[in-house]
Amino acid sequence: MPSELRLGEQAAPIPASGPMGVAAPVVCRRARSQRERADHWDIRRQIFVEEKAVFAGSDLDARDADDATIAVLGYSGGIPIGTVRLFLLDPDAERWQGDRLAVLPAYRARGVGGPLVRYAVATAAVLGGRTMSAHIQPGNVTFFRRLGWTDEGEPEIYAGLPHQPMSIALPSYREGMATIRRLEGTLIGPGPSPG
């Protein structure tokens, strides 16, 4: 019996796998519609407010009101299961920041975080970035190192908790576009409409 995931007012079954018992691939897309933005915020609320209690009530901030901030959703079987956001931090240095990486608990062992981070990095590259930075919780530093990120200075307090500042040099435009195309793939079942 599948468990249920509530996003907004809609309940959706969490698929155990795709056809013939193979795990459904992770597909990443930019959130463009109001519904997709709501899914992005709901996943963040579930993780950062309800599960981890990093924020009380809401983790929304001024970046969320800025149309230039990019929200990315990760899907499995057409269901939104993870998210990350990115924004231009320093236009002169062409430096982007990624944050609010969140994956629903039922999907954490299914390799969702890597595609979300790769998609964010590729998106920043395609938009003219040279580097990306992030504040990483200590338990996730090794994961980010495996993705090519490096420590940047000493640990510091971010959002009230210890984090390790990290950064990555962004790929070329061509490499970024190839990564985006590969990760956008084809959605199975309900998901965002193209465009």
C-alpha angles and dihedrals in degrees: 000000000000119000119235131246119200117211115171107321096327126092119208131184117246105234115224091207146339128252117336094005095298114138111255110254120252112248122191128204138165112257106243109156128066089249092053091048089050090052090050092051093043093055090049091049091050092051107032100033108027105028105029100021091217089141130030114232099341141010093206116125141166091289089065091057092051112095089210092065111100122217118199125197127202117211134196117190088351093302120119106241106158143017146190133182131212137188141176105267101179118013094190092055092037087233122158130193128216122200147146093055104177133170123184111250096244090060103041094101092049100078099255099136096061096056091046092052093044091050092050091048092048092047092052089049093051089050091057102269124150100190139014128207133195140174107238127199110238094248091059100046094096090050091054092045088056088055091055101265121139133208114261111200128316128326114276140181113271123170087357095301136089113270135172114230108229137174142190133202108240123238125245121281090256094051090045093052091049091053093047092050092048094048095044089061118147122311120229116214125347114357142125119321114246118264 
